[in-house]
Amino acid sequence: MTDRPGFTHRRERRGLIGPFGGRQLLLAAVVIAVAAVVLVVVTTPLGSVNPIGPGDPRATQFLLDPNAPIGVRPGQVPPDLQLTRPDGTVVQLQDLTGRPVRLADLRGKTVWINFWASWCPPCQSETPIIRDLAARYRDQGLVVIGIDVQETTDIASTYAAKYQLGYVIAADVTGDIFRTYGPRGLPTSVFIGPEGAVRSFVLAPLNRDAATAQIEAILGAGASPGASPGVSRSP
């Protein structure tokens, strides 16, 4: 009788989870973690997309050209809100009703020019402050001119109606006036005294206290151009 090989029973090897072993599971976990990190990186926006509140210390300009030469300095008489292009075309800033806006007509007044745009978060945070202070100081001789930069008159009108803005709003559709004054971003505020000279040029959104201080420094008795803080990059 032929000898048969003996039968040996071996226990079936099982992984930690089903047929998968620890090494395989570890490799899968690493792949998933790396994929998650890559997904977060590619979907995270560069910088904050949250609007900045008026009192937030992080509030800064939305920079358009950090190297733009500032066209108007404190103590200078600013250009009127019109210019002549090389082809001879005259560009005259107009308010939403079509009336020309001229600084020459506002001599004797304190003028606050604010360059802004509807899409600009720090401009949006500044809007209620400008609206309230324009109404508060109107009877004391303050005239606020909000200049919407490179947007249509319809957009400026819609924004003014939405936020019930009672001060002068004008659309600098071509951006020519904006470039003449030389701000580096939005918003930018230019404060002009009754004598017609620039008192300060603010390259940042203003909070309520800072804006009030700018206005009252001009409206105060005996204020002079030399009392201004000059060119400022913070509220």
BALOBA-1460 file (C-alpha; in Angstrom, 3 decimals):
// residues 235
<rec num="1" residu="m" x="0.000" y="0.000" z="0.000"/>
<rec num="2" residu="t" x="1.410" y="3.299" z="-1.076"/>
<rec num="3" residu="d" x="2.058" y="5.734" z="1.750"/>
<rec num="4" residu="r" x="0.100" y="8.937" z="1.461"/>
<rec num="5" residu="p" x="1.504" y="12.274" z="2.617"/>
<rec num="6" residu="g" x="0.162" y="13.426" z="5.867"/>
<rec num="7" residu="f" x="-2.554" y="16.131" z="5.904"/>
<rec num="8" residu="t" x="-1.552" y="19.324" z="7.681"/>
<rec num="9" residu="h" x="-4.244" y="21.963" z="8.491"/>
<rec num="10" residu="r" x="-2.991" y="25.551" z="8.364"/>
<rec num="11" residu="r" x="-5.028" y="28.331" z="9.880"/>
<rec num="12" residu="e" x="-6.134" y="30.936" z="7.289"/>
<rec num="13" residu="r" x="-4.348" y="34.251" z="7.664"/>
<rec num="14" residu="r" x="-6.662" y="37.228" z="8.071"/>
<rec num="15" residu="g" x="-5.929" y="40.973" z="7.846"/>
<rec num="16" residu="l" x="-6.891" y="43.628" z="10.371"/>
<rec num="17" residu="i" x="-9.903" y="44.460" z="8.224"/>
<rec num="18" residu="g" x="-10.993" y="41.721" z="5.874"/>
<rec num="19" residu="p" x="-8.161" y="40.767" z="3.548"/>
<rec num="20" residu="f" x="-6.194" y="43.988" z="4.252"/>
<rec num="21" residu="g" x="-3.210" y="43.929" z="6.522"/>
<rec num="22" residu="g" x="-1.850" y="46.621" z="8.793"/>
<rec num="23" residu="r" x="0.749" y="47.805" z="6.296"/>
<rec num="24" residu="q" x="-1.874" y="48.164" z="3.560"/>
<rec num="25" residu="l" x="-4.228" y="50.065" z="5.844"/>
<rec num="26" residu="l" x="-1.430" y="52.399" z="6.926"/>
<rec num="27" residu="l" x="-0.531" y="53.155" z="3.313"/>
<rec num="28" residu="a" x="-4.168" y="53.868" z="2.445"/>
<rec num="29" residu="a" x="-4.483" y="56.230" z="5.420"/>
<rec num="30" residu="v" x="-1.375" y="58.166" z="4.328"/>
<rec num="31" residu="v" x="-2.718" y="58.512" z="0.773"/>
<rec num="32" residu="i" x="-6.075" y="59.823" z="2.058"/>
<rec num="33" residu="a" x="-4.371" y="62.328" z="4.394"/>
<rec num="34" residu="v" x="-2.148" y="63.684" z="1.619"/>
<rec num="35" residu="a" x="-5.130" y="64.023" z="-0.720"/>
<rec num="36" residu="a" x="-7.058" y="65.935" z="1.967"/>
<rec num="37" residu="v" x="-4.173" y="68.380" z="2.523"/>
<rec num="38" residu="v" x="-3.855" y="69.013" z="-1.215"/>
<rec num="39" residu="l" x="-7.602" y="69.626" z="-1.486"/>
<rec num="40" residu="v" x="-7.528" y="72.184" z="1.340"/>
<rec num="41" residu="v" x="-4.566" y="74.012" z="-0.209"/>
<rec num="42" residu="v" x="-6.060" y="74.321" z="-3.685"/>
<rec num="43" residu="t" x="-9.490" y="75.385" z="-2.452"/>
<rec num="44" residu="t" x="-8.397" y="77.955" z="0.174"/>
<rec num="45" residu="p" x="-8.564" y="81.558" z="-1.184"/>
<rec num="46" residu="l" x="-5.461" y="83.732" z="-0.959"/>
<rec num="47" residu="g" x="-6.257" y="86.202" z="1.810"/>
<rec num="48" residu="s" x="-9.490" y="86.779" z="3.686"/>
<rec num="49" residu="v" x="-12.766" y="87.078" z="1.816"/>
<rec num="50" residu="n" x="-14.699" y="88.271" z="4.865"/>
<rec num="51" residu="p" x="-15.758" y="91.934" z="4.926"/>
<rec num="52" residu="i" x="-13.806" y="93.904" z="7.528"/>
<rec num="53" residu="g" x="-15.801" y="95.833" z="10.079"/>
<rec num="54" residu="p" x="-15.327" y="99.563" z="10.668"/>
<rec num="55" residu="g" x="-13.618" y="99.026" z="14.029"/>
<rec num="56" residu="d" x="-11.457" y="96.100" z="12.966"/>
<rec num="57" residu="p" x="-7.715" y="96.832" z="13.410"/>
<rec num="58" residu="r" x="-7.000" y="94.738" z="10.309"/>
<rec num="59" residu="a" x="-8.881" y="97.165" z="8.069"/>
<rec num="60" residu="t" x="-6.703" y="98.177" z="5.147"/>
<rec num="61" residu="q" x="-7.072" y="99.468" z="1.620"/>
<rec num="62" residu="f" x="-7.867" y="97.190" z="-1.263"/>
<rec num="63" residu="l" x="-4.620" y="97.923" z="-3.099"/>
<rec num="64" residu="l" x="-4.799" y="98.486" z="-6.842"/>
<rec num="65" residu="d" x="-1.310" y="99.853" z="-7.498"/>
<rec num="66" residu="p" x="1.036" y="99.999" z="-4.484"/>
<rec num="67" residu="n" x="3.584" y="101.963" z="-6.538"/>
<rec num="68" residu="a" x="1.221" y="104.642" z="-7.834"/>
<rec num="69" residu="p" x="2.617" y="108.148" z="-7.261"/>
<rec num="70" residu="i" x="0.347" y="110.187" z="-5.007"/>
<rec num="71" residu="g" x="-0.895" y="113.041" z="-7.147"/>
<rec num="72" residu="v" x="-2.033" y="115.428" z="-4.394"/>
<rec num="73" residu="r" x="-0.197" y="116.344" z="-1.213"/>
<rec num="74" residu="p" x="-1.374" y="118.178" z="1.930"/>
<rec num="75" residu="g" x="-1.038" y="121.919" z="1.501"/>
<rec num="76" residu="q" x="-1.594" y="121.765" z="-2.267"/>
<rec num="77" residu="v" x="-4.686" y="122.985" z="-4.068"/>
<rec num="78" residu="p" x="-6.141" y="119.825" z="-5.625"/>
<rec num="79" residu="p" x="-7.139" y="119.669" z="-9.283"/>
<rec num="80" residu="d" x="-10.786" y="120.326" z="-9.958"/>
<rec num="81" residu="l" x="-12.913" y="117.330" z="-10.776"/>
<rec num="82" residu="q" x="-12.466" y="117.642" z="-14.513"/>
<rec num="83" residu="l" x="-9.629" y="117.099" z="-16.954"/>
<rec num="84" residu="t" x="-8.806" y="117.382" z="-20.617"/>
<rec num="85" residu="r" x="-7.607" y="114.258" z="-22.412"/>
<rec num="86" residu="p" x="-4.818" y="114.347" z="-25.006"/>
<rec num="87" residu="d" x="-7.438" y="114.282" z="-27.781"/>
<rec num="88" residu="g" x="-9.040" y="117.440" z="-26.390"/>
<rec num="89" residu="t" x="-12.026" y="115.688" z="-24.806"/>
<rec num="90" residu="v" x="-13.084" y="117.294" z="-21.516"/>
<rec num="91" residu="v" x="-14.069" y="114.902" z="-18.735"/>
<rec num="92" residu="q" x="-16.276" y="116.589" z="-16.125"/>
<rec num="93" residu="l" x="-17.356" y="114.653" z="-13.039"/>
<rec num="94" residu="q" x="-21.129" y="114.693" z="-12.626"/>
<rec num="95" residu="d" x="-23.409" y="113.617" z="-9.819"/>
<rec num="96" residu="l" x="-26.171" y="111.058" z="-10.279"/>
<rec num="97" residu="t" x="-28.578" y="113.735" z="-11.538"/>
<rec num="98" residu="g" x="-26.154" y="114.887" z="-14.232"/>
<rec num="99" residu="r" x="-25.044" y="118.084" z="-12.515"/>
<rec num="100" residu="p" x="-21.312" y="118.904" z="-12.682"/>
<rec num="101" residu="v" x="-19.368" y="118.556" z="-9.443"/>
<rec num="102" residu="r" x="-16.767" y="121.340" z="-9.129"/>
<rec num="103" residu="l" x="-14.499" y="122.071" z="-6.190"/>
<rec num="104" residu="a" x="-14.466" y="125.730" z="-7.222"/>
<rec num="105" residu="d" x="-18.167" y="125.873" z="-6.330"/>
<rec num="106" residu="l" x="-17.417" y="124.576" z="-2.824"/>
<rec num="107" residu="r" x="-14.918" y="127.186" z="-1.617"/>
<rec num="108" residu="g" x="-15.711" y="128.070" z="1.973"/>
<rec num="109" residu="k" x="-16.871" y="124.512" z="2.678"/>
<rec num="110" residu="t" x="-15.087" y="121.586" z="4.253"/>
<rec num="111" residu="v" x="-14.931" y="118.905" z="1.552"/>
<rec num="112" residu="w" x="-14.462" y="115.195" z="2.065"/>
<rec num="113" residu="i" x="-13.749" y="113.326" z="-1.191"/>
<rec num="114" residu="n" x="-14.045" y="109.569" z="-0.825"/>
<rec num="115" residu="f" x="-12.941" y="107.241" z="-3.633"/>
<rec num="116" residu="w" x="-14.728" y="103.883" z="-3.450"/>
<rec num="117" residu="a" x="-16.272" y="101.004" z="-5.411"/>
<rec num="118" residu="s" x="-19.302" y="98.834" z="-4.722"/>
<rec num="119" residu="w" x="-17.305" y="95.571" z="-4.849"/>
<rec num="120" residu="c" x="-14.698" y="96.726" z="-2.305"/>
<rec num="121" residu="p" x="-15.239" y="95.227" z="1.232"/>
<rec num="122" residu="p" x="-13.390" y="97.966" z="3.185"/>
<rec num="123" residu="c" x="-15.379" y="100.560" z="1.211"/>
<rec num="124" residu="q" x="-18.585" y="98.822" z="2.234"/>
<rec num="125" residu="s" x="-17.558" y="98.887" z="5.897"/>
<rec num="126" residu="e" x="-16.867" y="102.621" z="5.637"/>
<rec num="127" residu="t" x="-20.173" y="103.514" z="3.945"/>
<rec num="128" residu="p" x="-22.417" y="103.787" z="7.050"/>
<rec num="129" residu="i" x="-19.789" y="105.920" z="8.792"/>
<rec num="130" residu="i" x="-19.621" y="108.364" z="5.877"/>
<rec num="131" residu="r" x="-23.413" y="108.446" z="5.614"/>
<rec num="132" residu="d" x="-23.874" y="109.249" z="9.307"/>
<rec num="133" residu="l" x="-21.120" y="111.876" z="9.511"/>
<rec num="134" residu="a" x="-22.242" y="113.557" z="6.279"/>
<rec num="135" residu="a" x="-25.668" y="114.097" z="7.834"/>
<rec num="136" residu="r" x="-24.263" y="115.065" z="11.234"/>
<rec num="137" residu="y" x="-21.927" y="117.790" z="9.956"/>
<rec num="138" residu="r" x="-23.867" y="119.003" z="6.917"/>
<rec num="139" residu="d" x="-25.205" y="122.070" z="8.697"/>
<rec num="140" residu="q" x="-21.670" y="122.937" z="9.861"/>
<rec num="141" residu="g" x="-20.414" y="123.206" z="6.300"/>
<rec num="142" residu="l" x="-19.269" y="119.666" z="5.451"/>
<rec num="143" residu="v" x="-19.782" y="118.483" z="1.869"/>
<rec num="144" residu="v" x="-19.075" y="114.824" z="1.129"/>
<rec num="145" residu="i" x="-18.401" y="113.677" z="-2.433"/>
<rec num="146" residu="g" x="-18.369" y="109.917" z="-2.913"/>
<rec num="147" residu="i" x="-16.650" y="109.028" z="-6.190"/>
<rec num="148" residu="d" x="-17.393" y="105.541" z="-7.498"/>
<rec num="149" residu="v" x="-14.313" y="104.429" z="-9.446"/>
<rec num="150" residu="q" x="-14.668" y="102.729" z="-12.837"/>
<rec num="151" residu="e" x="-18.252" y="101.623" z="-12.397"/>
<rec num="152" residu="t" x="-21.338" y="102.719" z="-14.280"/>
<rec num="153" residu="t" x="-23.753" y="105.370" z="-13.113"/>
<rec num="154" residu="d" x="-26.417" y="102.662" z="-12.744"/>
<rec num="155" residu="i" x="-24.231" y="100.713" z="-10.312"/>
<rec num="156" residu="a" x="-23.478" y="103.861" z="-8.306"/>
<rec num="157" residu="s" x="-27.197" y="104.752" z="-8.240"/>
<rec num="158" residu="t" x="-28.205" y="101.284" z="-7.067"/>
<rec num="159" residu="y" x="-25.612" y="101.345" z="-4.283"/>
<rec num="160" residu="a" x="-26.642" y="104.845" z="-3.160"/>
<rec num="161" residu="a" x="-30.318" y="103.849" z="-3.080"/>
<rec num="162" residu="k" x="-29.648" y="100.582" z="-1.236"/>
<rec num="163" residu="y" x="-27.729" y="102.317" z="1.553"/>
<rec num="164" residu="q" x="-29.793" y="105.538" z="1.476"/>
<rec num="165" residu="l" x="-26.815" y="107.801" z="0.892"/>
<rec num="166" residu="g" x="-27.764" y="111.446" z="1.207"/>
<rec num="167" residu="y" x="-24.439" y="112.947" z="0.165"/>
<rec num="168" residu="v" x="-23.127" y="113.661" z="-3.345"/>
<rec num="169" residu="i" x="-22.408" y="110.509" z="-5.342"/>
<rec num="170" residu="a" x="-20.622" y="110.615" z="-8.689"/>
<rec num="171" residu="a" x="-19.370" y="107.902" z="-11.052"/>
<rec num="172" residu="d" x="-15.821" y="108.210" z="-12.359"/>
<rec num="173" residu="v" x="-16.594" y="105.718" z="-15.121"/>
<rec num="174" residu="t" x="-13.229" y="105.969" z="-16.894"/>
<rec num="175" residu="g" x="-11.138" y="106.283" z="-13.720"/>
<rec num="176" residu="d" x="-9.501" y="109.471" z="-15.042"/>
<rec num="177" residu="i" x="-10.279" y="111.539" z="-11.939"/>
<rec num="178" residu="f" x="-9.053" y="108.729" z="-9.690"/>
<rec num="179" residu="r" x="-5.725" y="108.514" z="-11.517"/>
<rec num="180" residu="t" x="-5.292" y="112.292" z="-11.356"/>
<rec num="181" residu="y" x="-5.461" y="112.219" z="-7.571"/>
<rec num="182" residu="g" x="-3.184" y="109.186" z="-7.425"/>
<rec num="183" residu="p" x="-4.612" y="106.916" z="-4.704"/>
<rec num="184" residu="r" x="-2.979" y="103.507" z="-4.448"/>
<rec num="185" residu="g" x="-6.172" y="101.695" z="-3.610"/>
<rec num="186" residu="l" x="-9.726" y="101.878" z="-2.304"/>
<rec num="187" residu="p" x="-11.035" y="103.475" z="-0.240"/>
<rec num="188" residu="t" x="-9.037" y="106.703" z="-0.180"/>
<rec num="189" residu="s" x="-10.193" y="109.907" z="1.471"/>
<rec num="190" residu="v" x="-9.077" y="113.457" z="0.686"/>
<rec num="191" residu="f" x="-10.021" y="116.213" z="3.143"/>
<rec num="192" residu="i" x="-10.027" y="119.781" z="1.808"/>
<rec num="193" residu="g" x="-10.305" y="122.917" z="3.927"/>
<rec num="194" residu="p" x="-12.498" y="125.971" z="3.269"/>
<rec num="195" residu="e" x="-9.506" y="127.773" z="1.708"/>
<rec num="196" residu="g" x="-9.373" y="125.053" z="-0.972"/>
<rec num="197" residu="a" x="-6.140" y="123.282" z="0.077"/>
<rec num="198" residu="v" x="-5.757" y="119.599" z="0.900"/>
<rec num="199" residu="r" x="-5.568" y="119.033" z="4.640"/>
<rec num="200" residu="s" x="-5.044" y="115.259" z="4.619"/>
<rec num="201" residu="f" x="-4.867" y="112.313" z="2.245"/>
<rec num="202" residu="v" x="-5.867" y="109.040" z="3.943"/>
<rec num="203" residu="l" x="-4.807" y="105.770" z="2.303"/>
<rec num="204" residu="a" x="-7.038" y="103.502" z="4.406"/>
<rec num="205" residu="p" x="-10.650" y="102.991" z="5.456"/>
<rec num="206" residu="l" x="-11.597" y="105.321" z="8.305"/>
<rec num="207" residu="n" x="-13.353" y="104.226" z="11.466"/>
<rec num="208" residu="r" x="-15.862" y="106.572" z="13.081"/>
<rec num="209" residu="d" x="-13.479" y="108.174" z="15.575"/>
<rec num="210" residu="a" x="-10.746" y="108.784" z="13.012"/>
<rec num="211" residu="a" x="-13.160" y="110.266" z="10.475"/>
<rec num="212" residu="t" x="-14.699" y="112.510" z="13.136"/>
<rec num="213" residu="a" x="-11.243" y="113.736" z="14.146"/>
<rec num="214" residu="q" x="-10.411" y="114.602" z="10.520"/>
<rec num="215" residu="i" x="-13.607" y="116.602" z="10.114"/>
<rec num="216" residu="e" x="-13.424" y="118.434" z="13.419"/>
<rec num="217" residu="a" x="-9.772" y="119.347" z="12.878"/>
<rec num="218" residu="i" x="-10.915" y="121.396" z="9.881"/>
<rec num="219" residu="l" x="-14.206" y="122.681" z="11.247"/>
<rec num="220" residu="g" x="-12.593" y="123.799" z="14.511"/>
<rec num="221" residu="a" x="-12.033" y="127.528" z="14.924"/>
<rec num="222" residu="g" x="-8.650" y="128.656" z="13.727"/>
<rec num="223" residu="a" x="-7.792" y="125.377" z="11.993"/>
<rec num="224" residu="s" x="-4.978" y="125.695" z="9.498"/>
<rec num="225" residu="p" x="-3.587" y="123.460" z="6.753"/>
<rec num="226" residu="g" x="-0.518" y="122.761" z="8.875"/>
<rec num="227" residu="a" x="-2.697" y="121.127" z="11.531"/>
<rec num="228" residu="s" x="-3.520" y="118.176" z="9.312"/>
<rec num="229" residu="p" x="-2.006" y="114.724" z="9.798"/>
<rec num="230" residu="g" x="-0.853" y="114.743" z="6.163"/>
<rec num="231" residu="v" x="-0.701" y="111.534" z="4.175"/>
<rec num="232" residu="s" x="-1.899" y="108.701" z="6.357"/>
<rec num="233" residu="r" x="-1.941" y="104.958" z="5.751"/>
<rec num="234" residu="s" x="-4.026" y="103.990" z="8.748"/>
<rec num="235" residu="p" x="-7.336" y="105.065" z="10.238"/>
